[in-house]
Amino acid sequence: MKYASPEDSMSRLLSFLSKLEQIGKTGISRQDGFDSLSEAYLRLTLDALEASEGAILRLDPTNSRFSVESSITPYPKSVVIQVTSEEIDAVFQSPRIHLAHLPESLTALRDRMARQLYGFSAEIWIPLQTDGNLIGIIALGTPSLEIKNQSWVDVLLNAVANRVATAMAHSRALQEMRSAKLRLLLLSDVTAQISKLLDVESIEKAAMNHVVSLLDSGMGYLMLALPDRRRLEVRSHVLLDTEFPTNLQGVVIDLEEQQDEAPALSMLQEVAVSGISQVCNDASQVSPLGRRNLIAVPIFRREILGVLVVCDKAGQEDTSLDFVDEDRILLEAFAYQIGVSIENARLYQEALEKRRMQAEMEQAAKIQANLLPKAQPDISGYEVAGLSIPHHDGVGGDYFDYIREPDGNWGFVIADVSGKGMQAALLMVMLRTSLRSEVARQSNLLAMTMRLNMLLYEGSIGDAYATLVYTRLHTETGELTSVNAGHNYPIIIRRDGSFTRLEKGGSVVGMFPADVLAEIAEYQQESFQLHSGDTLLLYTDGVTDAVDGDGEPFEEQRLHELARGIRHESAAEMCTKIRDAVTEFQGDTQQFDDLTLLVLKRK
């Protein structure tokens, strides 16, 4: 059809512009995607030009290539055409390109396009521009001879270019917005899942499983600070590229020494020390932690907990993309939530451990309370009293007891076992059981002590031992026989105020095997007579080692003077007054150790 007159040309142009406007309105009302709009624009343009072939190509500037957005040709839309930055600049500089007069700089692009598009030979390229950037090309076949030289064709092509460029830019912005919204929704969903986890290891694994998807990456590492706060180590990682050789579990970064091995390690050190994120899109700088690029952000709450690293951002069809600020911001938000979750998990685990320890301490206190005497023995001609005050939460390592021996005599024992809490309670049970068993089976104190040492050494775990004094009272004669296993020296306070310190003894029980003990410190016993008005005082180091606010210890000399001054009191009153004197001496200072006393007086 031929349009020669100005009236016919104007009529055809107006009809085309009207249809062009209608396509845009229809697309908006139906919220059609750019795929359908671009095809409608292309068909309308080809009909107006009476051309049979055409295509709209979108430029991907990141990967430097054109991809087919829509086409009226037999070739598939999956075709992509690589383009150089020089070719992009050359296309951008031309408002319209007639391939019959193609610049030399674009001949290679024309040949690649013809080859990729199965011989499609475009006659016109119309660059699509927006905001000063090239975003695509409309490639049109040969118009009919009747249309080709019409004056209104330039107006028509300009209108099409403006419409398609606007629609394509809007589509790209909408796609980016939807992608950002999707990533935010994914971030929200992932952080909600992670926040429910209550152990650090599960948080690490969940975080790494999600972070590579969140940023379309090939690798991700989570490095956490070791307890000494001086080093980072890889705790969890995700490696989608199985061909990339690296021993991630062996990567440790010292935060105090310069990292000379690789720039990437220095980068992570800087992130951990400064708390400032780092983005590197230089492939030569990211080894051994990645192949193409990486982004590293700090994980912190009140202090730096570690570094989250994501590497090798992937594009379509195995292409690589650069990390951008949006990636950094998203990863920082994710790392912040990881930090919150890790801290919450640690606080939760600490609370569980505290609760477990509290339950253990309560159980240990019950065990120890059941081991101590419930009442004083009634021994004709004697007074006996004892007390034990643990220094922490009702749990201590001190033990005292009164044991009725098979022949009717009495044994008095005071001991201090190693450890605290359940360990001390169990050792105390073993000591008490073993001691009572040995007292029942033999009368020789030295043999009994050696046997007790062997039982504790073989039956306890770790460095478990006890100091101990066992004193036997012959009730008829008042004779005392005592053996000391590394304990504080007992004191004899005579009626006249003089006193004697019993200094014979041997090593603690439970620390050495019998053969070693026989070589280094044989046990010795000593005997003495307890007369009317005399007092035997047994005590633990919680008495003499107690300190006041200035750090001055109570010491033996003070105890001796105190005991001499209250020697005429009853056994129970002596225990009470010594306890009160130590407590007053300490003042507001925390009790140093368990305080245990045992007093035996002959009437």
Secondary structure, 3 states (H helix, E strand, C coil): CCCCCHHHHHHHHHHHHHHHHHHHHHHHHHCCCHHHHHHHHHHHHHHHHCCCCEEEEEEECCCCEEEEEEEECCCCCCCEEECCHHHHHHHHCCCCEEHHHCCHHHHHHHHHHHHHCCCCCCCEEEEEEECCEEEEEEEECCCCHHHHCCCHHHHHHHHHHHHHHHHHHHHHHHHHHHHHHHHHHHHHHHHHHHHCCCCHHHHHHHHHHHHHHHCCEEEEEEEEECCCCCEEEEEEEEECCCCCCCCHHHCEEECCCCCCCCHHHHHHHHHHHHCCCEEECCHHHCCCCCCCCEEEEEEECCCEEEEEEEEEEECHHHCECCCCHHHHHHHHHHHHHHHHHHHHHHHHHHHHHHHHHHHHHHHHHHHHHHHCCCCCCCCCCEEEEEEEECCECCECCEEEEEEECCCCCEEEEEEEECCCHHHHHHHHHHHHHHHHHHHHHCCCHHHHHHHHHHHHHHHCCCCCCEEEEEEEEECCCCEEEEEEECCCCCEEECCCCCEEECCCCECCECCCCHHHHHHHCCCCEEEEECCCCCEEEEECHHHHCCECCCCCECHHHHHHHHHHHCCCCCHHHHHHHHHHHHHHHHCCCCCCCCEEEEEEEEC
